[in-house]
């Protein structure tokens, strides 16, 4: 029989894993939308730069690997076992913010506005996108002054 503590730890790990799955879906959706427009090299560079900048505040993000298929979360997932779910969400939200900032600087608001429509849509994966990438969150990202990712 499992103790309450072990059961609680299993639930916490399941919740963290689900959070990472949701963000994995979000980043794959962003990747799939911008890849046809921008191409392989620019998309790889944009994601790598956003990860690099975000990892200054959230070091575990450096473990995300960018390939021609998108972002690989395997190493991040294994290292994030020790992090609380709020730290995981804050780090991945920071990454989304930096990614959007780069895209706005390179392409203007048009591409990001299209991404917002897709990312916030509950039809992509149930209501999971609505929980973590709300319109208010994305609008906040677009309006907030952020440090330059080119600095």
MARNUTOR-315179 format. One record per residue (C-alpha): residue number from 1; residue in one letter; z, x, y. Coordinates in Angstrom, 3 decimals, m for minus. Layout:
# residues N
<pt><nr>NUM</nr><rest>A</rest><pz>Z</pz><px>X</px><py>Y</py></pt>
...
This chain:
# residues 151
<pt><nr>1</nr><rest>X</rest><pz>0.000</pz><px>0.000</px><py>0.000</py></pt>
<pt><nr>2</nr><rest>X</rest><pz>m0.899</pz><px>1.316</px><py>3.440</py></pt>
<pt><nr>3</nr><rest>X</rest><pz>1.756</pz><px>1.755</px><py>6.058</py></pt>
<pt><nr>4</nr><rest>X</rest><pz>1.461</pz><px>m0.010</px><py>9.391</py></pt>
<pt><nr>5</nr><rest>X</rest><pz>0.906</pz><px>3.366</px><py>11.065</py></pt>
<pt><nr>6</nr><rest>X</rest><pz>m1.993</pz><px>4.298</px><py>8.753</py></pt>
<pt><nr>7</nr><rest>X</rest><pz>m3.491</pz><px>0.840</px><py>9.140</py></pt>
<pt><nr>8</nr><rest>X</rest><pz>m3.222</pz><px>1.122</px><py>12.952</py></pt>
<pt><nr>9</nr><rest>X</rest><pz>m4.885</pz><px>4.546</px><py>12.882</py></pt>
<pt><nr>10</nr><rest>X</rest><pz>m7.749</pz><px>3.188</px><py>10.762</py></pt>
<pt><nr>11</nr><rest>X</rest><pz>m8.288</pz><px>0.330</px><py>13.201</py></pt>
<pt><nr>12</nr><rest>X</rest><pz>m8.219</pz><px>2.743</px><py>16.155</py></pt>
<pt><nr>13</nr><rest>X</rest><pz>m10.842</pz><px>4.940</px><py>14.445</py></pt>
<pt><nr>14</nr><rest>X</rest><pz>m13.002</pz><px>1.895</px><py>13.704</py></pt>
<pt><nr>15</nr><rest>X</rest><pz>m12.789</pz><px>0.796</px><py>17.342</py></pt>
<pt><nr>16</nr><rest>X</rest><pz>m13.741</pz><px>4.284</px><py>18.583</py></pt>
<pt><nr>17</nr><rest>X</rest><pz>m16.609</pz><px>4.415</px><py>16.113</py></pt>
<pt><nr>18</nr><rest>X</rest><pz>m17.871</pz><px>1.015</px><py>17.287</py></pt>
<pt><nr>19</nr><rest>X</rest><pz>m17.647</pz><px>2.131</px><py>20.939</py></pt>
<pt><nr>20</nr><rest>X</rest><pz>m19.718</pz><px>5.212</px><py>20.128</py></pt>
<pt><nr>21</nr><rest>X</rest><pz>m22.219</pz><px>3.038</px><py>18.208</py></pt>
<pt><nr>22</nr><rest>X</rest><pz>m22.611</pz><px>0.786</px><py>21.242</py></pt>
<pt><nr>23</nr><rest>X</rest><pz>m23.263</pz><px>3.720</px><py>23.565</py></pt>
<pt><nr>24</nr><rest>X</rest><pz>m25.596</pz><px>5.259</px><py>20.991</py></pt>
<pt><nr>25</nr><rest>X</rest><pz>m27.592</pz><px>2.002</px><py>21.127</py></pt>
<pt><nr>26</nr><rest>X</rest><pz>m27.559</pz><px>2.058</px><py>24.938</py></pt>
<pt><nr>27</nr><rest>X</rest><pz>m28.835</pz><px>5.646</px><py>25.111</py></pt>
<pt><nr>28</nr><rest>X</rest><pz>m31.496</pz><px>4.962</px><py>22.482</py></pt>
<pt><nr>29</nr><rest>X</rest><pz>m32.639</pz><px>1.950</px><py>24.487</py></pt>
<pt><nr>30</nr><rest>X</rest><pz>m32.842</pz><px>4.044</px><py>27.661</py></pt>
<pt><nr>31</nr><rest>X</rest><pz>m34.694</pz><px>6.769</px><py>25.747</py></pt>
<pt><nr>32</nr><rest>X</rest><pz>m37.186</pz><px>4.305</px><py>24.269</py></pt>
<pt><nr>33</nr><rest>X</rest><pz>m37.888</pz><px>2.812</px><py>27.705</py></pt>
<pt><nr>34</nr><rest>X</rest><pz>m38.426</pz><px>6.059</px><py>29.643</py></pt>
<pt><nr>35</nr><rest>X</rest><pz>m40.098</pz><px>8.149</px><py>26.926</py></pt>
<pt><nr>36</nr><rest>X</rest><pz>m43.523</pz><px>6.455</px><py>27.109</py></pt>
<pt><nr>37</nr><rest>X</rest><pz>m43.550</pz><px>6.745</px><py>30.902</py></pt>
<pt><nr>38</nr><rest>X</rest><pz>m42.236</pz><px>10.282</px><py>31.363</py></pt>
<pt><nr>39</nr><rest>X</rest><pz>m43.074</pz><px>12.090</px><py>28.107</py></pt>
<pt><nr>40</nr><rest>X</rest><pz>m41.176</pz><px>14.427</px><py>25.789</py></pt>
<pt><nr>41</nr><rest>X</rest><pz>m40.348</pz><px>17.472</px><py>27.936</py></pt>
<pt><nr>42</nr><rest>X</rest><pz>m39.149</pz><px>15.568</px><py>31.021</py></pt>
<pt><nr>43</nr><rest>X</rest><pz>m37.011</pz><px>13.145</px><py>28.991</py></pt>
<pt><nr>44</nr><rest>X</rest><pz>m35.424</pz><px>16.003</px><py>27.015</py></pt>
<pt><nr>45</nr><rest>X</rest><pz>m34.683</pz><px>17.852</px><py>30.252</py></pt>
<pt><nr>46</nr><rest>X</rest><pz>m33.273</pz><px>14.773</px><py>32.017</py></pt>
<pt><nr>47</nr><rest>X</rest><pz>m30.905</pz><px>13.976</px><py>29.147</py></pt>
<pt><nr>48</nr><rest>X</rest><pz>m29.867</pz><px>17.636</px><py>28.739</py></pt>
<pt><nr>49</nr><rest>X</rest><pz>m29.136</pz><px>17.945</px><py>32.462</py></pt>
<pt><nr>50</nr><rest>X</rest><pz>m27.118</pz><px>14.713</px><py>32.511</py></pt>
<pt><nr>51</nr><rest>X</rest><pz>m25.107</pz><px>15.902</px><py>29.491</py></pt>
<pt><nr>52</nr><rest>X</rest><pz>m24.539</pz><px>19.320</px><py>31.055</py></pt>
<pt><nr>53</nr><rest>X</rest><pz>m23.290</pz><px>17.851</px><py>34.318</py></pt>
<pt><nr>54</nr><rest>X</rest><pz>m21.124</pz><px>15.204</px><py>32.640</py></pt>
<pt><nr>55</nr><rest>X</rest><pz>m19.563</pz><px>17.727</px><py>30.263</py></pt>
<pt><nr>56</nr><rest>X</rest><pz>m17.964</pz><px>19.527</px><py>33.197</py></pt>
<pt><nr>57</nr><rest>X</rest><pz>m15.487</pz><px>16.655</px><py>33.389</py></pt>
<pt><nr>58</nr><rest>X</rest><pz>m15.686</pz><px>15.580</px><py>29.721</py></pt>
<pt><nr>59</nr><rest>X</rest><pz>m16.186</pz><px>18.736</px><py>27.583</py></pt>
<pt><nr>60</nr><rest>X</rest><pz>m16.781</pz><px>16.837</px><py>24.308</py></pt>
<pt><nr>61</nr><rest>X</rest><pz>m20.072</pz><px>15.557</px><py>25.747</py></pt>
<pt><nr>62</nr><rest>X</rest><pz>m21.475</pz><px>19.073</px><py>25.318</py></pt>
<pt><nr>63</nr><rest>X</rest><pz>m21.555</pz><px>18.360</px><py>21.591</py></pt>
<pt><nr>64</nr><rest>X</rest><pz>m24.246</pz><px>15.714</px><py>22.075</py></pt>
<pt><nr>65</nr><rest>X</rest><pz>m27.544</pz><px>17.076</px><py>20.835</py></pt>
<pt><nr>66</nr><rest>X</rest><pz>m30.847</pz><px>16.054</px><py>22.412</py></pt>
<pt><nr>67</nr><rest>X</rest><pz>m33.837</pz><px>15.987</px><py>20.082</py></pt>
<pt><nr>68</nr><rest>X</rest><pz>m37.322</pz><px>14.528</px><py>20.376</py></pt>
<pt><nr>69</nr><rest>X</rest><pz>m35.936</pz><px>11.330</px><py>18.830</py></pt>
<pt><nr>70</nr><rest>X</rest><pz>m33.038</pz><px>10.901</px><py>21.275</py></pt>
<pt><nr>71</nr><rest>X</rest><pz>m29.372</pz><px>11.830</px><py>21.413</py></pt>
<pt><nr>72</nr><rest>X</rest><pz>m27.563</pz><px>12.796</px><py>18.220</py></pt>
<pt><nr>73</nr><rest>X</rest><pz>m23.917</pz><px>11.666</px><py>18.305</py></pt>
<pt><nr>74</nr><rest>X</rest><pz>m22.778</pz><px>13.152</px><py>14.955</py></pt>
<pt><nr>75</nr><rest>X</rest><pz>m20.824</pz><px>16.146</px><py>16.271</py></pt>
<pt><nr>76</nr><rest>X</rest><pz>m19.494</pz><px>14.156</px><py>19.242</py></pt>
<pt><nr>77</nr><rest>X</rest><pz>m18.322</pz><px>11.436</px><py>16.857</py></pt>
<pt><nr>78</nr><rest>X</rest><pz>m16.365</pz><px>13.917</px><py>14.711</py></pt>
<pt><nr>79</nr><rest>X</rest><pz>m14.731</pz><px>15.623</px><py>17.719</py></pt>
<pt><nr>80</nr><rest>X</rest><pz>m13.872</pz><px>12.340</px><py>19.427</py></pt>
<pt><nr>81</nr><rest>X</rest><pz>m11.463</pz><px>11.344</px><py>16.655</py></pt>
<pt><nr>82</nr><rest>X</rest><pz>m8.669</pz><px>12.905</px><py>18.711</py></pt>
<pt><nr>83</nr><rest>X</rest><pz>m9.680</pz><px>11.218</px><py>21.994</py></pt>
<pt><nr>84</nr><rest>X</rest><pz>m8.445</pz><px>7.795</px><py>23.018</py></pt>
<pt><nr>85</nr><rest>X</rest><pz>m11.029</pz><px>5.045</px><py>23.365</py></pt>
<pt><nr>86</nr><rest>X</rest><pz>m10.735</pz><px>4.966</px><py>27.177</py></pt>
<pt><nr>87</nr><rest>X</rest><pz>m11.565</pz><px>8.675</px><py>27.442</py></pt>
<pt><nr>88</nr><rest>X</rest><pz>m14.596</pz><px>8.157</px><py>25.218</py></pt>
<pt><nr>89</nr><rest>X</rest><pz>m15.820</pz><px>5.234</px><py>27.347</py></pt>
<pt><nr>90</nr><rest>X</rest><pz>m15.154</pz><px>7.112</px><py>30.617</py></pt>
<pt><nr>91</nr><rest>X</rest><pz>m17.120</pz><px>10.128</px><py>29.411</py></pt>
<pt><nr>92</nr><rest>X</rest><pz>m20.064</pz><px>8.094</px><py>28.194</py></pt>
<pt><nr>93</nr><rest>X</rest><pz>m20.041</pz><px>5.987</px><py>31.379</py></pt>
<pt><nr>94</nr><rest>X</rest><pz>m20.110</pz><px>9.221</px><py>33.375</py></pt>
<pt><nr>95</nr><rest>X</rest><pz>m23.118</pz><px>10.296</px><py>31.333</py></pt>
<pt><nr>96</nr><rest>X</rest><pz>m24.912</pz><px>7.002</px><py>32.028</py></pt>
<pt><nr>97</nr><rest>X</rest><pz>m24.147</pz><px>7.391</px><py>35.731</py></pt>
<pt><nr>98</nr><rest>X</rest><pz>m25.497</pz><px>10.936</px><py>35.858</py></pt>
<pt><nr>99</nr><rest>X</rest><pz>m28.548</pz><px>9.954</px><py>33.833</py></pt>
<pt><nr>100</nr><rest>X</rest><pz>m29.289</pz><px>7.086</px><py>36.219</py></pt>
<pt><nr>101</nr><rest>X</rest><pz>m28.753</pz><px>9.331</px><py>39.242</py></pt>
<pt><nr>102</nr><rest>X</rest><pz>m31.312</pz><px>11.810</px><py>37.943</py></pt>
<pt><nr>103</nr><rest>X</rest><pz>m33.766</pz><px>9.015</px><py>37.176</py></pt>
<pt><nr>104</nr><rest>X</rest><pz>m33.323</pz><px>7.497</px><py>40.649</py></pt>
<pt><nr>105</nr><rest>X</rest><pz>m33.960</pz><px>10.874</px><py>42.278</py></pt>
<pt><nr>106</nr><rest>X</rest><pz>m37.058</pz><px>11.474</px><py>40.158</py></pt>
<pt><nr>107</nr><rest>X</rest><pz>m38.583</pz><px>8.015</px><py>39.957</py></pt>
<pt><nr>108</nr><rest>X</rest><pz>m36.861</pz><px>5.875</px><py>42.571</py></pt>
<pt><nr>109</nr><rest>X</rest><pz>m35.050</pz><px>2.646</px><py>41.806</py></pt>
<pt><nr>110</nr><rest>X</rest><pz>m37.962</pz><px>0.963</px><py>40.026</py></pt>
<pt><nr>111</nr><rest>X</rest><pz>m37.428</pz><px>2.543</px><py>36.601</py></pt>
<pt><nr>112</nr><rest>X</rest><pz>m33.634</pz><px>2.245</px><py>36.819</py></pt>
<pt><nr>113</nr><rest>X</rest><pz>m33.855</pz><px>m1.435</px><py>37.777</py></pt>
<pt><nr>114</nr><rest>X</rest><pz>m35.941</pz><px>m2.022</px><py>34.659</py></pt>
<pt><nr>115</nr><rest>X</rest><pz>m33.399</pz><px>m0.113</px><py>32.574</py></pt>
<pt><nr>116</nr><rest>X</rest><pz>m30.583</pz><px>m2.229</px><py>33.999</py></pt>
<pt><nr>117</nr><rest>X</rest><pz>m32.379</pz><px>m5.402</px><py>32.903</py></pt>
<pt><nr>118</nr><rest>X</rest><pz>m32.737</pz><px>m4.037</px><py>29.386</py></pt>
<pt><nr>119</nr><rest>X</rest><pz>m29.323</pz><px>m2.384</px><py>29.017</py></pt>
<pt><nr>120</nr><rest>X</rest><pz>m27.373</pz><px>m5.370</px><py>30.305</py></pt>
<pt><nr>121</nr><rest>X</rest><pz>m29.337</pz><px>m7.855</px><py>28.199</py></pt>
<pt><nr>122</nr><rest>X</rest><pz>m27.126</pz><px>m9.375</px><py>25.503</py></pt>
<pt><nr>123</nr><rest>X</rest><pz>m30.187</pz><px>m9.984</px><py>23.343</py></pt>
<pt><nr>124</nr><rest>X</rest><pz>m30.508</pz><px>m6.300</px><py>22.418</py></pt>
<pt><nr>125</nr><rest>X</rest><pz>m27.493</pz><px>m6.106</px><py>20.150</py></pt>
<pt><nr>126</nr><rest>X</rest><pz>m25.414</pz><px>m9.231</px><py>20.351</py></pt>
<pt><nr>127</nr><rest>X</rest><pz>m23.077</pz><px>m9.153</px><py>23.306</py></pt>
<pt><nr>128</nr><rest>X</rest><pz>m22.096</pz><px>m5.485</px><py>22.940</py></pt>
<pt><nr>129</nr><rest>X</rest><pz>m24.153</pz><px>m4.345</px><py>25.935</py></pt>
<pt><nr>130</nr><rest>X</rest><pz>m22.615</pz><px>m6.983</px><py>28.162</py></pt>
<pt><nr>131</nr><rest>X</rest><pz>m19.134</pz><px>m5.672</px><py>27.292</py></pt>
<pt><nr>132</nr><rest>X</rest><pz>m19.681</pz><px>m2.062</px><py>28.323</py></pt>
<pt><nr>133</nr><rest>X</rest><pz>m22.681</pz><px>m1.974</px><py>30.645</py></pt>
<pt><nr>134</nr><rest>X</rest><pz>m22.188</pz><px>m4.923</px><py>32.914</py></pt>
<pt><nr>135</nr><rest>X</rest><pz>m24.346</pz><px>m5.664</px><py>35.908</py></pt>
<pt><nr>136</nr><rest>X</rest><pz>m21.374</pz><px>m4.865</px><py>38.151</py></pt>
<pt><nr>137</nr><rest>X</rest><pz>m20.919</pz><px>m1.464</px><py>36.512</py></pt>
<pt><nr>138</nr><rest>X</rest><pz>m24.580</pz><px>m0.539</px><py>36.865</py></pt>
<pt><nr>139</nr><rest>X</rest><pz>m24.774</pz><px>m1.838</px><py>40.432</py></pt>
<pt><nr>140</nr><rest>X</rest><pz>m21.700</pz><px>0.236</px><py>41.228</py></pt>
<pt><nr>141</nr><rest>X</rest><pz>m23.458</pz><px>3.304</px><py>39.819</py></pt>
<pt><nr>142</nr><rest>X</rest><pz>m26.512</pz><px>2.679</px><py>41.961</py></pt>
<pt><nr>143</nr><rest>X</rest><pz>m24.488</pz><px>2.166</px><py>45.159</py></pt>
<pt><nr>144</nr><rest>X</rest><pz>m21.769</pz><px>4.808</px><py>44.703</py></pt>
<pt><nr>145</nr><rest>X</rest><pz>m22.161</pz><px>8.254</px><py>46.181</py></pt>
<pt><nr>146</nr><rest>X</rest><pz>m22.172</pz><px>10.683</px><py>43.290</py></pt>
<pt><nr>147</nr><rest>X</rest><pz>m22.042</pz><px>14.457</px><py>43.338</py></pt>
<pt><nr>148</nr><rest>X</rest><pz>m25.470</pz><px>15.952</px><py>43.026</py></pt>
<pt><nr>149</nr><rest>X</rest><pz>m26.531</pz><px>16.700</px><py>39.463</py></pt>
<pt><nr>150</nr><rest>X</rest><pz>m28.695</pz><px>19.449</px><py>40.873</py></pt>
<pt><nr>151</nr><rest>X</rest><pz>m25.759</pz><px>21.397</px><py>42.357</py></pt>
